[in-house]
Amino acid sequence: MQYPTSAQIGTLSIEQNKVLRNTYMMLALTMIPTVIGAFVGMSIDFSFMAEHPIMGALLMFGAMMGLMFAVTALRNSIWGVVALLGFTFVAGVLLGPILQVALHLKNGAQLVGMAAGGTGIIFFSLATVATVTKKDFSFMGKFLFIGLILLIVASLANMFFQIPALSLTISAIAVLIFSAYILFDVSRIVNGGETNYVMATLGLYMNIYNLFINLLNLLMAFSGERD
């Protein structure tokens, strides 16, 4: 059995740090098209989605999946970065409906800020834990994937039943799942499980994106002040 030499370990550590650094830089960059897209989304009339919520949700899901496939296919070229930035712009536009609802509340701007702040605190706390401890959280992968599938199934079912209590339960579980995914994904980068910074950025971006949406849903439900 051959064991890695100290030089090999050092080289691997440098590569892992490089991927992590590039991922964080790209993640920060993706916030720019996301914010621009969100402003565009807030100016779009999404009334058709209110009239046809199931069709609207499926169209949004299909658009996101198609763009994610494009990013994955182009991940090893500069076009992967372009596709990723395009994806985050569209993701920002698709925040339009929930931001429109939130900002119609008396304290809507405050709730959006709280959701963004809470998302940032959760991300930086869990990313720091994974980076500093260098603990391998790969054992969580199977459980998180099963949880994610069940979450998607429950969300699709609730499109038909429209049960408020179930919607809140789904959002609460989603916050837990995507928080755990941050720990899992950063751990994979730190321990060499993910070496492509475009894919690493995509994974972390989706965790942050879904975490923000579900935190905002919970805050609107429990703290929203209606006229």
C-alpha positions in Angstrom: 0.0 0.0 0.0 1.3 3.4 -1.0 0.8 6.4 1.3 0.8 10.0 0.0 3.9 11.9 0.7 4.0 15.2 2.6 4.6 17.0 -0.7 1.5 15.3 -2.2 -0.6 16.2 0.8 0.7 19.8 0.6 -0.1 20.1 -3.1 -3.6 18.6 -2.5 -4.2 21.1 0.3 -3.2 24.0 -1.9 -5.6 22.8 -4.6 -8.5 22.5 -2.2 -7.8 26.0 -0.8 -7.7 27.3 -4.3 -11.1 25.7 -5.2 -12.6 27.1 -2.0 -11.2 30.6 -2.6 -12.5 30.6 -6.2 -15.8 29.3 -5.1 -16.3 32.1 -2.5 -15.2 34.7 -5.1 -17.6 33.3 -7.7 -20.4 33.1 -5.1 -20.0 36.7 -4.2 -20.0 37.6 -7.9 -23.3 35.7 -8.4 -25.0 38.0 -6.0 -24.8 40.9 -8.5 -26.9 39.3 -11.3 -29.2 37.9 -8.6 -29.9 41.4 -7.2 -30.3 42.9 -10.7 -32.7 40.1 -11.6 -34.7 40.6 -8.4 -35.3 44.2 -9.3 -36.4 43.2 -12.8 -38.6 40.5 -11.3 -40.3 43.0 -8.9 -41.4 45.1 -12.0 -42.9 42.1 -13.8 -46.6 41.3 -13.6 -46.8 37.7 -12.3 -50.6 37.7 -12.0 -50.7 34.7 -14.4 -48.9 32.7 -11.7 -51.6 33.6 -9.1 -54.3 32.5 -11.6 -52.4 29.3 -12.5 -50.2 28.5 -9.5 -49.4 24.9 -10.5 -48.5 25.8 -14.1 -46.5 28.8 -13.0 -44.5 26.7 -10.4 -43.8 24.0 -13.0 -42.6 26.5 -15.5 -40.3 28.0 -12.9 -39.0 24.6 -11.9 -38.4 23.6 -15.6 -36.6 26.9 -16.3 -34.3 26.4 -13.3 -33.6 22.8 -14.1 -32.8 23.6 -17.8 -30.3 26.3 -16.8 -28.7 24.1 -14.2 -28.2 21.4 -16.9 -26.5 24.0 -19.1 -24.2 25.1 -16.3 -23.3 21.4 -15.6 -22.6 20.7 -19.3 -20.4 23.8 -19.6 -18.7 23.6 -16.2 -15.2 23.0 -17.6 -15.0 26.1 -19.8 -15.4 29.8 -19.4 -18.9 29.4 -20.8 -19.7 27.6 -17.6 -19.1 30.8 -15.7 -21.3 32.7 -18.2 -24.1 30.1 -17.9 -23.8 30.3 -14.1 -24.2 34.1 -14.0 -27.1 33.8 -16.5 -28.7 31.2 -14.2 -28.3 33.5 -11.2 -29.9 36.4 -13.1 -33.0 34.3 -13.9 -33.1 33.0 -10.3 -33.2 36.6 -9.2 -36.0 37.4 -11.6 -38.0 34.4 -10.2 -37.7 35.9 -6.8 -40.1 38.5 -8.1 -43.4 36.9 -6.9 -42.3 36.4 -3.3 -40.7 39.8 -3.0 -43.8 41.4 -4.4 -45.9 39.7 -1.7 -43.4 40.5 1.0 -43.1 44.2 0.1 -46.9 44.7 0.2 -46.7 44.0 3.9 -46.2 47.0 6.2 -43.0 45.6 7.5 -42.1 43.8 4.2 -38.7 45.5 3.7 -37.7 44.7 7.2 -38.7 41.0 6.7 -36.7 40.8 3.5 -33.7 42.3 5.3 -34.1 39.8 8.2 -34.3 36.9 5.8 -31.2 38.0 4.0 -29.3 38.6 7.3 -30.4 35.3 8.7 -29.3 33.5 5.5 -25.9 35.2 5.7 -25.4 34.3 9.4 -26.4 30.6 8.8 -24.1 30.4 5.8 -21.0 32.0 7.3 -21.5 30.0 10.6 -21.8 26.6 9.0 -19.1 27.3 6.3 -16.7 28.3 9.1 -17.5 25.1 11.0 -16.8 23.0 7.9 -13.7 24.9 7.0 -12.1 25.2 10.5 -12.8 21.6 11.7 -12.2 20.0 8.3 -14.6 17.3 9.4 -15.9 15.1 6.7 -19.7 15.4 6.5 -20.0 13.2 3.5 -22.0 10.7 5.6 -24.9 13.2 5.5 -25.2 12.9 1.7 -27.6 10.0 1.4 -29.9 11.3 4.2 -30.0 14.8 2.7 -30.8 13.5 -0.8 -33.7 11.5 0.5 -34.9 14.5 2.5 -34.7 16.7 -0.5 -36.7 14.2 -2.7 -39.4 14.0 0.0 -39.4 17.8 0.3 -39.9 18.2 -3.5 -42.8 15.6 -3.4 -44.4 17.3 -0.4 -44.1 20.7 -2.2 -45.7 19.3 -5.4 -48.5 17.8 -3.4 -49.2 21.0 -1.6 -49.7 22.8 -4.9 -52.9 20.8 -5.2 -54.0 20.8 -1.5 -52.9 24.4 -0.6 -52.7 23.7 3.1 -51.1 26.6 5.0 -49.9 24.5 7.9 -48.2 22.1 5.5 -46.6 25.0 3.6 -45.1 26.3 6.9 -43.9 22.8 7.8 -42.3 22.4 4.4 -40.5 25.8 4.8 -39.2 24.9 8.3 -37.9 21.5 7.1 -36.4 23.2 4.0 -34.5 25.6 6.2 -33.0 22.6 8.1 -32.2 20.6 4.9 -30.5 23.5 3.0 -28.6 24.6 6.2 -27.3 21.0 6.4 -26.4 21.1 2.7 -24.2 24.1 3.3 -22.2 22.1 5.8 -22.1 19.1 3.5 -21.1 21.1 0.3 -18.4 23.2 2.0 -17.0 20.0 3.6 -16.8 18.3 0.2 -14.8 21.3 -1.1 -12.5 21.4 1.9 -11.9 17.6 1.8 -11.4 17.4 -2.0 -14.8 15.9 -2.9 -15.6 18.7 -5.3 -12.8 20.1 -7.4 -14.8 22.2 -10.0 -15.5 25.7 -8.6 -18.3 26.3 -11.0 -20.2 23.3 -9.7 -19.2 24.1 -6.1 -20.6 27.6 -6.5 -23.8 26.3 -8.1 -24.4 24.0 -5.2 -23.8 26.6 -2.5 -25.8 29.2 -4.4 -28.9 26.9 -4.5 -28.5 26.3 -0.8 -28.4 30.0 -0.1 -31.2 30.8 -2.5 -33.6 28.2 -1.1 -32.7 29.0 2.5 -33.5 32.7 1.9 -36.9 31.9 0.2 -38.0 29.6 3.0 -36.8 31.9 5.8 -38.8 34.7 4.2 -41.9 32.5 3.9 -41.7 31.7 7.7 -41.1 35.4 8.6 -44.0 36.5 6.5 -46.3 33.9 8.1 -45.3 34.7 11.7 -44.3 38.3 11.6 -45.9 39.9 8.6 -48.0 43.0 9.3 -50.9 43.3 6.9 -52.8 46.5 6.4 
